[in-house]
């Protein structure tokens, strides 16, 4: 797998403009930068890339955006997100999936103890 961005996507990846700058544009990326299929295939990350931070840094040099699947299961802490931001160039886009509680069918007649945990 060789990651080659078009000139326009490379420009957007390094751009720190507003969301309005993206109107009518399509960015290409993947669902995550640490998915086992990407890591284990041995064709995307160089052998020297070992840590999650190194993977994100390498990934951000190839793609201008990434989907964060982890937010579907738990909302990432501000500390974790700040660490991610330090690994990517200005203008790199993170797409966060909605927290699973909002996207899964939940029966409204759950006991009060269920709702008090929300």
N, C-alpha and C positions, 0 to 999 in steps of 0.2 A: 504494500500500500504506500504510495507516495502522495504526500499532501502538497498540492500546488494550488495556490490561490490565484484568482484572476487579479489583475492590477487593481481593479476597483475594490475588491474585497481586502486586499492588502492595505489600501489607503484607509478603508473604513476601520480596519483592525487597529490602526495607530491613531485614529481620530478620537478626540475626546468631546465631540459635539453633542448636541441634544438629541433626544429621541426623534425630534422632527427631521433631523438629517437622514433618518433611515426610512422615511415614508416612501413607499414604492420600491424599496430595495429588498432583496432576499439575501440573507446571510446563510452560509452553509457551515455546519458544524456537526457534532455528534452528541449522543446522550452520554455525557461524562467523559472524563479523561483517564479514569482508572479502571474502566470495565475490564474484566479478566480476559475477554476475547481480544481486546486491543493489545493488552499487555503481553499475553501469552503467544500471540501470533508471531512475535519477533520481527515484524516488518515495519512497524511504525516508530517505536521508540528505539533509539540506539542502546546498546548494551550498557553504556555508562549511566543511563537514566535509571535510578533505583528508587528514589523517594516520590511520594505523591506530589510534593512541591516541584521537584524536577520534571515530573510528567506534565504538570500543568504549565510550567514554563515552556517546555518543548511544544506542547499542544498549541499554546497561544501563538507560537511563531508560525504555525501552519494554518490554523483556523481563526476566524475573527470572533467566534462565539462558541458557547457550550451550554448544553442543557444540564441543569443540576437536578438529578433524579433524587438525591438524598432528601431534598425538601419535601418529597411526597411522604416520607416516613417520619421525619422529625425536622423541625425548623432549625436550621444551623444557627449556632450562636454568633453574635457579632464578632467575637474573637476569631472564630474559624473563617468567617467571610473576609475579615481584614487580612488574614494570612493569605487567602486566595488572591486578594487584590494586589498584594505585594509581588505576586508571581507573574503577573500579566502586564502587557503594555497598556498605556492610557487608551481608552476607547474600546477595550475588549469587552464583549457583552456576555453576561451571565443570564440565562433564562431559567428561572426557578419554577418548577412544577408547583401547582397548588398543593397545600398540605392535604394529605389523604382524607382527613376528617371532612373536608369540604367537597371532595370529589367522589366519595363512596356513599352508597345508599346506607343510611342509618335509620333504623326504625324509630319513629318519634315516641313510641311508648316505652322507651328504655327506663329503667329504674332511676330514681333521683341520684343515686350514688354514681351512676354512669355520667350524668350531666354535670355533677359537681367537680369531676376531674377535668372538665374542658376549660 
